[in-house]
Structure formats: C-alpha cells, structure tokens
Amino acid sequence: MKLLQLLLLLLLRRRVNKEQTNLNRPPDIGFQMEKTKNNNLTGSGRLATMMMMEDEEEMTRSAISTLQSREEEIEKKKMQVREKVEFQLTRAEEETRRLSQIWEELEVLGDPLRKEVAVVRKKIDMASKDLKPLGQNCQKKEREYKEALEAFNEKNREKAQLVSTLMEAFAE
C-alpha cells in the first residue's frame, strides 16, 4: 500500500513539474507568431498534449492496477505463509503435548519397575550376605571331609594290613 502511495505522489510531482516548466518558459516570440497564424496547429498541439496526458494517465492507471494486483498477490502469499506457519506451530504444540504425555506414562511405568528392581537387588544382596558365610562353612566342611576321608582310607589300609597279618598268624 505504501508503494502505491509513493508511486502516486511521484506521478503527481512529475505532472506538476511539467506544468511548472511550461509556465516558467520565457515566451518564444516566433512560437507565439506561429501560434496566432495557425490556430489549427495550436489546436493539434493541444490535442497532442492532451493525448500525451491521457496516455500518461492510462499508464499511471495501468501501473497502479498492476501494483495493486501485485500487492494483493503479496498479501495472499503472506496469508498463506502465515496460515502454514500457524498450522505447523499448532502441530508442533500438539506433538509436544503428546511427547510429554508419553514421557509421563513412561515415568509411571518406570517407577514400579525401579521399585521392583530395587527389591530384587536387596534380596540378591541379602542372599549374597547369607551365602558368603555358608560358602566359607562349606569350604571348611569340604576340607574336613577330605581330611576325614584320608584318615578313613589310612585306617582302612591299616585294618587291611592287620587282617592280613592276623590271617597269616592263623595260618601258621
């Protein structure tokens, strides 16, 4: 709209300047004499200037209408872009809301899992604490068993020797 106003002001100034230059011209005596001699020439000169003015006005009108149509197109494009941006913004806001809801749901689901994991870890830790002394006790018992087994085997060998010596003594 501002562009249109500036164009109109520019065209009006041109017209005013042309009229002022025509008024400020020193009168040309030869031109005036010719003017009085030939009124037909003067009339055709006026007609030519009027046609030029009409052409200028027509050009001005066409320029103005062209500018107006361009401005309307620009406004339409602005509105389209604005609508697209608003649509994308609303879509982004909706997506943000959806993501926040999903995040909250995940946190709600994650909390019980965390609690369950914590309970299981505690049980594992308690079992490990209980198993450590049992493992040491088991190792101790295994050592005692091995020692007892060795002692048993040794006593079995002694018994076997004694039985064989006894059998020899009966046999004599």
C-alpha positions as CSV (number, residue, x, y, z in Angstrom):
1,M,0.0,0.0,0.0
2,K,2.8,2.4,0.8
3,L,4.5,1.6,-2.5
4,L,1.3,2.6,-4.3
5,Q,1.0,5.9,-2.4
6,L,4.7,6.7,-3.2
7,L,4.1,5.9,-6.9
8,L,1.1,8.2,-7.0
9,L,3.0,11.0,-5.3
10,L,5.8,10.6,-7.8
11,L,3.5,10.8,-10.8
12,L,1.7,13.8,-9.4
13,R,5.0,15.6,-8.9
14,R,6.1,14.8,-12.4
15,R,2.9,16.4,-13.8
16,V,3.3,19.4,-11.6
17,N,6.9,19.8,-12.6
18,K,6.0,19.6,-16.3
19,E,3.3,22.2,-15.9
20,Q,5.6,24.5,-14.0
21,T,8.3,24.2,-16.6
22,N,5.8,25.1,-19.3
23,L,4.6,28.1,-17.3
24,N,8.2,29.2,-16.4
25,R,9.4,29.2,-20.0
26,P,10.1,32.6,-21.5
27,P,7.6,33.3,-24.2
28,D,9.0,32.5,-27.6
29,I,8.0,35.2,-30.0
30,G,8.5,33.1,-33.1
31,F,6.3,30.4,-31.5
32,Q,3.6,32.9,-30.5
33,M,3.5,34.3,-34.0
34,E,3.2,30.9,-35.5
35,K,0.6,30.2,-32.9
36,T,-1.5,33.1,-34.0
37,K,-1.0,32.4,-37.6
38,N,-2.1,28.8,-37.3
39,N,-4.8,28.2,-34.8
40,N,-5.2,24.7,-36.3
41,L,-1.6,23.9,-35.4
42,T,-2.2,25.2,-31.9
43,G,-5.3,23.1,-31.6
44,S,-3.5,20.0,-32.8
45,G,-0.6,20.8,-30.4
46,R,-3.2,20.9,-27.5
47,L,-4.7,17.7,-28.8
48,A,-1.3,16.1,-28.8
49,T,-0.5,17.3,-25.3
50,M,-4.0,16.1,-24.1
51,M,-3.3,12.7,-25.8
52,M,0.0,12.6,-24.1
53,M,-1.6,13.4,-20.7
54,E,-4.3,10.8,-21.4
55,D,-1.6,8.3,-22.2
56,E,0.3,9.2,-19.1
57,E,-2.9,8.8,-17.0
58,E,-3.6,5.5,-18.7
59,M,-0.1,4.3,-18.0
60,T,-0.5,5.6,-14.4
61,R,-3.7,3.7,-14.0
62,S,-2.3,0.5,-15.5
63,A,0.8,0.9,-13.3
64,I,-1.4,1.4,-10.3
65,S,-3.6,-1.5,-11.1
66,T,-0.5,-3.7,-11.7
67,L,0.9,-2.6,-8.3
68,Q,-2.5,-3.2,-6.7
69,S,-2.7,-6.7,-8.1
70,R,0.9,-7.4,-7.0
71,E,0.2,-6.1,-3.6
72,E,-2.9,-8.3,-3.4
73,E,-0.8,-11.3,-4.5
74,I,1.8,-10.5,-1.9
75,E,-0.9,-10.2,0.7
76,K,-2.4,-13.6,-0.4
77,K,1.1,-15.2,-0.2
78,K,1.6,-13.6,3.2
79,M,-1.7,-15.0,4.5
80,Q,-0.8,-18.4,3.0
81,V,2.6,-18.4,4.7
82,R,1.1,-17.2,7.9
83,E,-1.5,-20.0,7.8
84,K,1.2,-22.6,7.1
85,V,3.3,-21.3,10.0
86,E,0.3,-21.3,12.3
87,F,-0.6,-24.8,11.2
88,Q,3.0,-26.0,11.8
89,L,3.1,-24.3,15.2
90,T,-0.2,-25.9,16.3
91,R,1.1,-29.2,15.0
92,A,4.4,-28.8,16.9
93,E,2.5,-27.9,20.1
94,E,0.3,-31.0,19.7
95,E,3.3,-33.1,19.2
96,T,5.0,-31.6,22.3
97,R,1.9,-32.4,24.3
98,R,1.8,-35.9,23.1
99,L,5.5,-36.4,23.9
100,S,5.1,-35.0,27.4
101,Q,2.1,-37.4,28.0
102,I,4.2,-40.4,26.7
103,W,7.1,-39.3,28.9
104,E,4.8,-39.1,31.9
105,E,3.4,-42.6,31.1
106,L,6.9,-44.0,30.8
107,E,7.9,-42.5,34.1
108,V,4.8,-44.0,35.7
109,L,5.7,-47.4,34.2
110,G,9.4,-47.0,35.1
111,D,8.7,-46.2,38.8
112,P,7.2,-49.6,39.7
113,L,9.9,-51.3,37.7
114,R,12.5,-49.3,39.6
115,K,10.9,-50.3,42.8
116,E,10.8,-54.0,41.8
117,V,14.4,-53.8,40.7
118,A,15.4,-52.3,44.0
119,V,13.5,-55.0,45.9
120,V,15.2,-57.7,43.8
121,R,18.6,-56.1,44.3
122,K,18.0,-56.1,48.1
123,K,17.1,-59.8,48.0
124,I,20.2,-60.6,46.0
125,D,22.4,-58.6,48.4
126,M,20.8,-60.4,51.4
127,A,21.2,-63.8,49.7
128,S,24.8,-62.9,48.9
129,K,25.4,-62.0,52.6
130,D,23.8,-65.2,53.7
131,L,25.7,-67.3,51.1
132,K,29.2,-65.9,52.0
133,P,29.4,-67.5,55.4
134,L,27.7,-70.6,54.1
135,G,30.3,-70.8,51.3
136,Q,33.1,-70.4,53.8
137,N,31.5,-73.0,56.0
138,C,31.1,-75.3,53.0
139,Q,34.7,-75.0,52.1
140,K,35.7,-75.7,55.7
141,K,33.5,-78.8,55.7
142,E,34.9,-79.9,52.4
143,R,38.5,-79.6,53.9
144,E,37.3,-81.5,57.0
145,Y,35.7,-84.2,54.8
146,K,38.8,-84.6,52.7
147,E,40.9,-84.9,55.9
148,A,38.4,-87.4,57.3
149,L,38.4,-89.4,54.1
150,E,42.2,-89.5,54.1
151,A,42.1,-90.7,57.7
152,F,39.4,-93.3,56.9
153,N,41.4,-94.6,53.9
154,E,44.5,-94.7,56.1
155,K,42.7,-96.6,58.8
156,N,41.2,-98.9,56.1
157,R,44.7,-99.7,54.9
158,E,45.9,-100.3,58.5
159,K,42.9,-102.6,59.0
160,A,43.7,-104.5,55.8
161,Q,47.3,-104.9,56.9
162,L,46.2,-106.1,60.4
163,V,43.7,-108.5,58.9
164,S,46.3,-109.9,56.6
165,T,48.8,-110.3,59.5
166,L,46.1,-111.9,61.6
167,M,45.3,-114.3,58.8
168,E,48.9,-115.2,58.4
169,A,49.1,-115.8,62.2
170,F,46.1,-118.2,62.0
171,A,47.5,-119.9,59.1
172,E,50.7,-120.8,60.9
